[in-house]
Amino acid sequence: MRKRQTLETAIKELLANHPADSTFTVFAHELWRDGEGWTSNDRWYLARNASLSEVLSIARGRWEVFKVNYSPRARVSDIADIGYESGEYSLECAHLPFIDISLNK
C-alpha cells in the first residue's frame, strides 16, 4: 500500500537536491475566469528569499486558497512540475497553475 503524500512532502522531495541554506522566490498566478475555464494572466510574488520551511508554509496557504477558489477537487497527487529550467519549478494541478518556485542564485 502506498503512503499518501502531503503537499509539504511533495515539495520537499522536489527541492531536495538543493543545499539546506538555499533560498527561493515564490510566485502565485493570477487566475481569471475565461468562459468554461481559467486563464493565468500574470504572476505575483508571495515571497522573496524564502527558506525551505517558509516555502512549505506559503505553499500550504496557497494550496488552501487554490482549492477553495479555483479547483475544489484538486488533489496533491495531481500536482505536476512543468518547469523547464533547472532551479525553476512551475507546479500545476489539473492544468491550472498553482505555484512557481525559483531557486535564488
N, C-alpha and C positions, 0 to 999 in steps of 0.2 A: 504494500500500500504506500503510495506516495504522500509525503507530508505536505500539507497545504502551505504555500509560500505567502508570506506577508509582503506588503509594499516595501517595508524597510529592508527586509532580506533581499528582495529582488534588486533594489538599488545598491545595497552594499555589495552584492555579487558583481553588479555592473561596474562599480568603481573600485573593485578590489585590486586592480593592477597598478593603482597609483599610490605613492608614498602616503603614510598616515598623516603627514603635515600638509598635504595638498589643500588648496582652497579652490572653490568653484563659484561660478556665476550661474544663477538660476533664473530662468525666464518662464513666464506663463504666456499662453496665447490668448489674444482677444478673439473670441468666437462670436460670430453674428449669425442669426437665423437666416438661412438662404433658401427660401421655398420649403423643400422637403428635408433639408439637412442643415449643416453648419459650415461656415467658411471662416478660415483664420486669416484675418486681415493684417494683423500686427502682433508683435510680442512685446511684453513689458517685463521689466526687472522685478523679480521677487527678492533677490539678494545678490550682493557682490561680496567677494572674498569670504564665502561661507565655508565653514569646516564641514566634514562629513556628517557630524551629528546635527548641525544646523540644516544641512541639505535634507536629511531624513525628516526632520520636524516640518520644514517648509513643504516638502513633497506630501506629507500626510495631510496637512491643511489644504493644499491644492486639490488633492485627491477627493477629499470630502466635498469641496465646492464643485468639482468636476462632476461627481456622481449626482449631486442634488440638482444642479442647473443644466447639465448637458447630456449625461448618459447614466440614468438610474440603474441600468442593467450591467454597467461596467464591472469587470472582474479583474483582479490583479493578474490572473493567469493569461489575460488577453492583452496585456501591455507588451508592446514590441519596440525595440530601439531601431529607428530608421535613420540614425545618424550616419553620415558618410565619411567623416574625418575622424582621425584618432583624437581622442580628448573631447569630442563633441557628441553628446548623447541627446537624441531627439525622440522622446518617448510619446507613443500614441496608443490609443485604445480604441479598437473598432474603427480605425481610420480617422479618428479625431485626435488632434494634437493635445497632449496632456501637459507635458512639461519639458523644457530643454535644460540640460546641464552641461556647462562648458568648464573644462579644466583651465584654471588660470596658469599661465606660463611665466 
